[in-house]
Amino acid sequence: MNDTKTLSDQNINFIKKHSLMDDTVPPFFGAPVVIRTGPSSRFTVIAVDPQVRTTSGDAYDVVFIGTTSGRVLKALNARAAEDRAGVRTVVVEELQVFPKGTVVKDLKVMGGGREGRKSLAQLAAMSLREVRSFPVQRCDRAATCAECVALQDPYCAWEVRSARCSSGDWTKNMAGAFLQSVATGAHSKCPGGGAAAAEKFGGPAVQGFSSVHKFSDYKLGQVVNVVDERVFAAGGGGDEDEEGAGSAGQEHDGPGVKV
């Protein structure tokens, strides 16, 4: 096609919304960090909390992913601290933040307190009519050492002295007092080595302690703002089901998405 004047408005609008790069951009780790297939939901937006430190001194990028079904996934590459040659996906948790069928339009990692502590940060999730915020971690949902380590969550570690799953901003010299293993989901100092919990919650370095929770299950936070339906209607708001801006997923002819 040498003359764009011959294109229809529909084709031109499609080109504007789906512009192509001159060269392909390869994944940083050689493969997508998260792939999910299914006809009922796709990815819409991502937010990243970069380089969250662990008690071993390693660092992981924690990725929050919004979907068209009102859910937010929290995931990471468990091999990130080892090399850039591959991916071992861990979906730490999947939260039903909005009612099913609600498109997550945007995600923002915010705050961290005056000291900028990552473990105190909040994640803001936005739909077309509502904004909700909640902590980036829910470490206290793990009741045992094995369950805490099986979370494979960089924000969480088992505090040996108080025997509880704690959140914190870790440094390498804390490994003796706080047990954690983002890479494997098991720790030799936990009773049973943590293998039983990792198997129970999906296997080490695959699903972690991941499961789907409703917004109210763990007191995820607060509703920041709700658009009044009458005001929204008067303003001519768009359809909730329309495609979210800044899509983080890549849709194919088949029912597959990836980040």
C-alpha positions as CSV (number, residue, x, y, z in Angstrom):
1,M,0.0,0.0,0.0
2,N,1.8,3.2,-1.2
3,D,-1.0,5.7,-0.9
4,T,-2.8,6.0,2.5
5,K,-5.4,8.2,1.0
6,T,-7.0,5.1,-0.5
7,L,-7.5,3.6,3.0
8,S,-10.9,3.7,4.7
9,D,-11.3,5.6,8.0
10,Q,-11.8,2.3,9.7
11,N,-8.4,1.0,8.5
12,I,-6.7,4.3,9.4
13,N,-8.1,4.3,12.9
14,F,-6.9,0.7,13.4
15,I,-3.4,1.7,12.3
16,K,-3.4,4.6,14.8
17,K,-4.4,2.4,17.7
18,H,-2.1,-0.5,16.7
19,S,1.1,1.1,15.6
20,L,4.0,-1.2,14.9
21,M,7.7,-0.8,15.9
22,D,10.4,-1.0,13.3
23,D,12.1,-3.9,15.1
24,T,10.8,-6.4,17.5
25,V,11.5,-5.9,21.2
26,P,12.6,-9.2,22.7
27,P,11.6,-10.1,26.3
28,F,14.2,-9.2,28.9
29,F,14.4,-12.8,30.2
30,G,14.0,-14.4,26.7
31,A,10.3,-15.3,27.4
32,P,7.2,-13.6,28.8
33,V,7.1,-13.4,32.6
34,V,3.3,-14.3,32.6
35,I,1.2,-16.2,30.1
36,R,-2.4,-16.9,30.6
37,T,-4.9,-18.4,28.1
38,G,-8.6,-18.4,28.2
39,P,-11.5,-16.8,26.3
40,S,-13.1,-15.2,29.4
41,S,-10.4,-12.7,30.4
42,R,-7.4,-10.9,29.1
43,F,-4.7,-8.6,30.5
44,T,-5.3,-4.8,30.4
45,V,-2.6,-3.0,32.3
46,I,0.5,-3.6,34.4
47,A,2.3,-1.9,37.3
48,V,5.8,-2.8,38.5
49,D,7.4,-2.4,41.9
50,P,11.1,-2.7,40.8
51,Q,13.9,-4.5,42.6
52,V,12.2,-5.6,45.8
53,R,15.0,-6.9,48.0
54,T,15.0,-10.2,49.9
55,T,16.8,-11.5,53.0
56,S,19.3,-13.3,50.7
57,G,20.3,-10.0,49.1
58,D,18.6,-10.8,45.8
59,A,16.1,-8.5,44.1
60,Y,12.9,-9.2,42.2
61,D,10.6,-7.0,40.1
62,V,7.0,-7.6,41.4
63,V,4.5,-7.3,38.6
64,F,0.8,-6.4,39.2
65,I,-1.5,-7.2,36.3
66,G,-5.0,-6.0,35.7
67,T,-7.6,-8.0,33.8
68,T,-10.9,-7.6,32.1
69,S,-12.6,-9.7,34.8
70,G,-11.9,-7.3,37.7
71,R,-9.0,-9.3,39.0
72,V,-5.4,-8.2,39.8
73,L,-2.6,-10.7,39.6
74,K,0.7,-10.4,41.4
75,A,3.5,-12.2,39.8
76,L,7.3,-12.4,39.4
77,N,10.1,-14.4,37.7
78,A,11.6,-16.7,40.4
79,R,14.7,-17.1,38.2
80,A,15.4,-13.3,38.0
81,A,18.1,-13.4,40.6
82,E,19.9,-16.3,38.9
83,D,20.2,-15.3,35.2
84,R,18.4,-13.7,32.3
85,A,18.2,-17.0,30.3
86,G,14.8,-18.1,31.4
87,V,11.6,-17.7,33.3
88,R,10.1,-19.5,36.2
89,T,6.7,-17.8,36.8
90,V,5.3,-17.4,40.2
91,V,1.8,-16.1,40.6
92,V,1.9,-15.0,44.2
93,E,-1.8,-14.2,44.4
94,E,-4.9,-13.3,42.4
95,L,-7.3,-10.9,43.9
96,Q,-10.9,-10.2,42.8
97,V,-10.7,-6.5,43.4
98,F,-13.8,-5.5,41.4
99,P,-17.0,-7.4,40.5
100,K,-16.6,-9.9,37.7
101,G,-16.8,-8.4,34.3
102,T,-15.3,-5.0,35.5
103,V,-12.3,-3.9,33.4
104,V,-9.3,-2.9,35.5
105,K,-8.3,0.4,33.7
106,D,-5.1,1.3,35.5
107,L,-2.8,0.3,38.4
108,K,-0.4,2.4,40.4
109,V,2.1,1.4,43.1
110,M,2.0,4.3,45.6
111,G,3.6,5.5,48.8
112,G,5.8,3.5,51.1
113,G,5.7,5.9,53.9
114,R,8.1,8.7,54.7
115,E,11.0,6.3,54.5
116,G,9.9,5.0,51.2
117,R,9.6,1.4,52.5
118,K,8.4,-0.9,49.7
119,S,6.5,-3.2,52.0
120,L,4.3,-0.3,53.2
121,A,3.3,0.7,49.7
122,Q,-0.2,0.6,48.4
123,L,-1.6,-0.5,45.1
124,A,-4.3,1.6,43.6
125,A,-6.6,-0.2,41.2
126,M,-8.9,1.9,38.9
127,S,-12.0,0.8,37.0
128,L,-14.2,3.1,34.9
129,R,-16.3,4.2,38.0
130,E,-14.2,3.4,41.0
131,V,-10.7,3.6,42.6
132,R,-9.6,1.1,45.3
133,S,-6.4,0.9,47.2
134,F,-4.9,-1.9,49.2
135,P,-1.4,-3.0,50.5
136,V,1.0,-4.6,48.1
137,Q,1.4,-7.6,50.5
138,R,-0.8,-9.8,52.7
139,C,1.9,-11.7,54.6
140,D,-0.3,-12.4,57.6
141,R,-2.5,-14.8,55.7
142,A,0.3,-17.4,56.1
143,A,0.0,-19.1,59.5
144,T,3.1,-21.3,59.5
145,C,6.8,-21.0,58.4
146,A,6.2,-23.4,55.5
147,E,3.2,-21.4,54.2
148,C,5.0,-18.1,54.6
149,V,8.0,-19.3,52.6
150,A,5.7,-20.9,50.0
151,L,4.3,-17.5,49.3
152,Q,7.5,-16.8,47.4
153,D,6.7,-13.1,48.0
154,P,9.7,-10.8,48.3
155,Y,7.8,-8.6,50.8
156,C,7.2,-11.5,53.2
157,A,9.5,-13.6,55.5
158,W,9.0,-15.9,58.5
159,E,10.2,-14.1,61.6
160,V,11.8,-16.8,63.7
161,R,11.7,-15.0,67.1
162,S,8.0,-14.2,67.0
163,A,6.9,-17.2,64.9
164,R,4.8,-15.2,62.4
165,C,4.9,-14.2,58.7
166,S,6.1,-10.6,58.6
167,S,6.4,-7.9,56.0
168,G,9.5,-5.8,55.7
169,D,12.2,-4.2,53.6
170,W,14.9,-6.8,53.9
171,T,18.7,-6.7,53.7
172,K,21.1,-9.6,53.3
173,N,22.2,-9.7,57.0
174,M,18.6,-10.5,58.1
175,A,18.6,-14.0,56.6
176,G,19.2,-15.7,60.0
177,A,16.2,-14.1,61.7
178,F,13.8,-14.0,58.8
179,L,13.3,-17.1,56.6
180,Q,12.5,-16.6,53.0
181,S,13.0,-18.4,49.6
182,V,11.5,-16.6,46.6
183,A,13.4,-18.9,44.2
184,T,12.1,-22.2,45.5
185,G,9.3,-21.7,48.0
186,A,10.9,-24.0,50.5
187,H,13.4,-23.5,53.4
188,S,15.4,-26.1,55.2
189,K,14.9,-24.4,58.6
190,C,11.1,-24.6,58.4
191,P,9.6,-27.8,59.9
192,G,9.4,-30.2,56.9
193,G,11.5,-27.9,54.8
194,G,8.4,-26.1,53.5
195,A,7.9,-28.7,50.8
196,A,4.5,-29.7,52.0
197,A,3.2,-26.2,51.9
198,A,4.6,-25.6,48.5
199,E,3.0,-28.7,47.2
200,K,-0.3,-27.8,48.8
201,F,-0.4,-24.4,47.2
202,G,0.5,-25.4,43.7
203,G,4.1,-26.6,43.8
204,P,7.3,-24.6,44.3
205,A,8.1,-21.8,41.8
206,V,4.9,-22.4,39.9
207,Q,1.9,-21.0,41.9
208,G,3.4,-20.2,45.3
209,F,0.6,-19.7,47.8
210,S,-1.6,-18.3,45.1
211,S,-5.4,-18.4,45.2
212,V,-8.3,-16.2,44.3
213,H,-9.6,-13.9,47.0
214,K,-12.4,-11.4,47.0
215,F,-11.7,-7.7,47.8
216,S,-13.2,-8.1,51.3
217,D,-11.5,-11.4,52.3
218,Y,-8.4,-9.9,53.7
219,K,-9.5,-6.3,54.3
220,L,-7.6,-5.2,51.2
221,G,-8.0,-1.6,51.9
222,Q,-10.5,1.1,51.2
223,V,-12.6,2.5,48.4
224,V,-10.8,5.8,47.4
225,N,-13.5,7.2,45.1
226,V,-16.7,6.1,43.4
227,V,-18.2,7.9,40.5
228,D,-21.9,8.7,41.1
229,E,-23.9,6.8,38.6
230,R,-26.1,9.8,37.9
231,V,-23.1,12.1,37.3
232,F,-21.5,9.4,35.2
233,A,-24.6,9.0,33.0
234,A,-25.0,12.8,32.6
235,G,-21.3,13.0,31.5
236,G,-21.8,10.4,28.8
237,G,-19.5,7.8,30.3
238,G,-18.3,5.1,28.0
239,D,-19.0,1.4,28.1
240,E,-17.4,-0.6,30.9
241,D,-16.5,-3.3,28.6
242,E,-14.5,-1.2,26.2
243,E,-10.8,-2.0,25.8
244,G,-8.6,-0.5,28.6
245,A,-6.0,2.0,27.7
246,G,-2.4,1.0,27.9
247,S,-3.0,-2.7,27.4
248,A,-0.4,-4.9,29.0
249,G,-1.5,-8.0,27.3
250,Q,-0.9,-9.1,23.8
251,E,-3.9,-10.7,22.1
252,H,-3.6,-13.2,19.3
253,D,-6.1,-14.9,17.0
254,G,-6.5,-17.6,19.6
255,P,-7.5,-17.1,23.3
256,G,-4.1,-16.4,24.7
257,V,-2.5,-13.4,26.4
258,K,1.0,-12.8,27.8
259,V,3.1,-10.1,29.5
